[in-house]
């Protein structure tokens, strides 16, 4: 396994990150396809044996049970706290990114994970209802208190990320070191503004959905998996551009055949040609995660990358939220069990 640094934090992470959305109590209110405690532990044990030391989750994943399952698994496996890099997120909760909410939610996350600090704490979305200065000062206070080593952000518009970094710079507060954005061969809209801003600030990219919810891991559109059958969020992200997406998927399949590797390996290796630090892979199968880990050693050429990208057409914004869509998305994810 290869490793890289998150921004200029000194935190070294594996080039593949375990996505915690795959873990937690399954429910119709969130996801029906997540792994139970025993299977979560097996997945984490397997990933760790392959050299993966980076795990990402969020306070809202499976209503907090993702964090609980991860914390319990690490304890049961006897994996020392200093051996793993733990990341979680805050926003889809009462108060969103207000000072009161962040201070409350970090303590809940630490309790569920069974640790007294996070390596990386990320804001899950941009909060239109809280001044950016309040959010950035509160996050800085967590770093100063030793509860958080570094901070990051997730999907938002480029100007929003830029404004939050500027607020931190002006006031001497901790700046974001990572961006967990929506980025894959089927969705590249962040190449226009957000990713250039990240590069300006030396921010590491740790994108979510690097396999587009599994679409880039197999030929055709439907896979027959429980996730593909029940995950409405994935359908909302990709179905409207199905015709163009299938063209791109075909190119991934052709290149996988050319190199004698899986489509997963090709799709993830493409990220490394784009300067991505560690794509977040949500797998429910050890075999799928084996493919992901092998991708870190697969080198694609510049021409390969251009071939994979050649069919792409502009897509609607998916990930960054407008003020109206933000409220609707917030209500959906925070609905009670």
Secondary structure, 3 states (H helix, E strand, C coil): CCEEECCCCCCEEECEEEEHHHECCCCCCCCCCCECHHHHHHHHHHHHHCCCCEEECCCCHHHHHHHHHHHHHHHHHCCCHHHCEEEEEECCCCCCCCHHHHHHHHHHHHHHHCCCCEEEEEECCCCCCCCHHHHHHHHHHHHHHCCEEEEEEECCCHHHHHHHHHHHHHHCCCCEEEEECECECCECHHHCCHHHHHHHCCCEECCECCCHHHHHHCCCCCCCCHHHHHCHHHHHHHHHHHHHHHHHHHHHHHHHHHHCCCHHHHHHHHHHHCCCCCEEECCCCHHHHHHHHHHCCCCCCHHHHHHHHCCCCCCCCCCCCCHHHHHHHHHHHCCCC
